[in-house]
Amino acid sequence: MNALYRFIYLRLLGWKARVEVSGYDKCVICAAPHTSNWDLLFGKLFYGVVGRKVHFLMKKEWFFFPLGYLFKALGGIPVDRGRNMSLTDQLAERFARSRTLHLAITPEATRKANAEWKRGFYYIALKAQVPILLIGIDYPTKTIACTQSIMPSGDYDRDIRLIKQYFTRFRGKKPENFAI
């Protein structure tokens, strides 16, 4: 399967992968900028190229027949916001039960400009005691890069400044839809 990902991502589409962070068994992936539906496809291919399986969150309403089977096969995790337990707690428990888990979250929570990033990715990593991998997508250079990770310290304001600073060098498919 890795060979297929490499062929499509590197050869057919002409994208590049840059990874300078060691492989973790468990991590939260902070992926940005998220300005297009194409980001999911390129992100999945990138993660396949580096030989890892990635999971992502989607509204449970998208998991209807037959799309539900496809999204689950791609690594989708249905989110039920109606449960009494917080999503952060649900996912921290999932990390505790899993031998390996790479969970990708787009902190903007939309494909439109939103400088007020959602904090969930941070608090999931903090509660699960796993690192946050910073993965940036850059359409002008056709590169996805993971060159930095951060272990959440509990000081959200300090950590989010470092995280957002990392993403200043990346440009989404629709740059006007990305705000830090």
C-alpha positions in Angstrom: 0.0 0.0 0.0 2.9 2.3 0.8 4.2 2.0 -2.8 0.8 3.0 -4.1 0.7 6.1 -1.8 4.2 7.0 -3.0 3.3 6.6 -6.6 0.2 8.7 -6.4 1.5 11.4 -4.0 5.1 11.8 -5.2 5.1 10.7 -8.9 1.5 11.3 -10.2 0.6 14.4 -8.3 4.2 15.8 -7.8 4.0 16.5 -4.1 6.8 16.3 -1.7 7.0 15.0 1.9 9.4 16.5 4.5 9.5 14.8 7.8 12.1 15.7 10.5 10.2 14.5 13.6 10.7 11.0 14.9 7.8 8.6 14.7 5.6 8.4 17.8 3.2 5.5 18.6 0.6 8.0 19.8 0.1 11.6 18.9 -2.3 14.4 18.1 -1.6 15.9 14.7 -2.3 19.6 14.4 -2.8 20.1 10.6 -3.0 23.5 9.0 -3.8 25.4 7.0 -7.2 23.8 6.2 -8.7 25.8 3.4 -10.0 23.2 1.0 -11.6 19.7 0.9 -8.5 18.6 -1.0 -6.5 18.8 2.2 -7.9 15.5 3.5 -6.9 13.7 0.3 -3.3 15.1 0.3 -3.0 14.6 4.0 -4.0 11.0 3.8 -1.6 10.4 0.9 1.2 12.1 2.8 0.6 10.0 5.9 0.5 6.9 3.7 3.9 7.9 2.2 5.5 8.1 5.6 4.0 4.6 6.4 1.5 5.5 9.1 -2.3 5.3 9.5 -4.0 8.4 10.5 -7.4 9.0 12.0 -9.6 12.1 11.9 -12.8 13.3 13.4 -16.0 13.9 11.5 -19.6 14.6 12.5 -21.4 11.3 13.0 -24.1 12.4 10.6 -21.6 11.8 7.7 -21.4 8.1 8.6 -24.5 6.9 6.8 -24.6 4.0 4.3 -22.5 3.7 2.1 -20.2 6.7 3.0 -19.9 5.5 6.6 -17.9 2.4 5.5 -15.6 4.6 3.3 -14.9 7.2 6.0 -14.2 4.5 8.6 -11.8 2.7 6.2 -10.0 6.0 5.7 -9.6 6.4 9.4 -12.7 8.5 10.2 -13.9 8.6 13.8 -17.6 9.6 14.2 -18.1 12.3 16.7 -21.3 12.2 18.7 -21.7 15.5 20.5 -24.8 14.4 22.1 -23.0 12.0 24.6 -22.8 13.2 28.2 -19.0 12.6 28.3 -16.8 15.3 26.8 -15.1 14.6 23.5 -11.8 15.3 25.1 -12.4 12.6 27.7 -13.7 10.2 25.0 -10.5 10.6 23.0 -8.2 10.5 25.9 -9.7 7.2 26.8 -9.3 6.0 23.2 -5.6 7.0 23.4 -5.2 5.0 26.7 -6.8 1.9 25.1 -4.8 2.1 21.9 -1.3 0.8 21.2 -0.9 3.2 18.4 -3.1 6.2 17.5 -2.4 9.2 15.3 -5.3 11.6 15.4 -5.3 14.5 12.9 -7.3 17.6 13.8 -7.6 20.9 11.9 -7.7 23.5 14.7 -9.5 26.1 12.5 -12.5 23.8 12.5 -13.6 25.3 9.2 -12.2 25.9 5.7 -12.9 29.7 6.1 -10.6 32.2 7.8 -10.7 31.7 11.6 -8.0 33.1 13.8 -9.8 31.8 16.9 -8.6 28.2 16.7 -10.5 25.5 18.6 -8.6 24.3 21.7 -9.7 20.7 21.6 -6.6 19.3 19.8 -4.4 20.8 22.6 -6.5 19.6 25.5 -6.9 16.1 24.0 -3.1 15.8 23.8 -2.6 17.3 27.3 -5.1 14.9 28.8 -3.8 11.9 26.9 -0.2 12.9 27.6 0.9 12.6 24.0 2.9 15.0 21.8 1.3 17.3 19.2 2.9 16.9 15.7 2.7 20.1 13.6 2.0 19.2 10.0 1.8 22.0 7.5 0.5 21.9 4.0 2.0 24.3 1.5 0.2 24.4 -1.9 2.7 26.8 -3.7 5.6 24.3 -3.2 3.3 21.2 -3.2 4.9 20.1 0.1 3.5 18.7 3.3 6.0 19.0 6.2 6.3 17.7 9.7 9.4 19.4 11.1 8.3 20.1 14.7 6.4 18.6 17.6 5.4 20.0 21.0 4.6 18.3 24.2 1.7 20.4 25.8 2.9 22.1 28.9 -0.5 23.1 30.3 0.3 26.7 29.5 -2.1 27.0 26.5 -1.3 30.7 25.7 2.4 30.1 25.5 2.1 26.8 23.5 -0.4 28.1 21.0 1.9 31.0 20.2 4.6 28.6 19.3 2.2 26.4 17.3 0.7 29.3 15.3 4.2 30.7 14.6 5.1 27.4 13.0 2.2 27.6 10.5 3.1 31.2 9.3 5.4 29.6 6.6 2.6 27.6 5.0 0.0 28.6 2.4 -3.3 26.8 1.8 -5.0 26.2 -1.5 -7.1 29.3 -0.7 -4.7 31.5 1.3 -7.4 34.1 2.0 -9.2 31.4 4.1 -6.3 31.0 6.6 -5.9 33.2 9.6 -3.6 32.9 12.6 
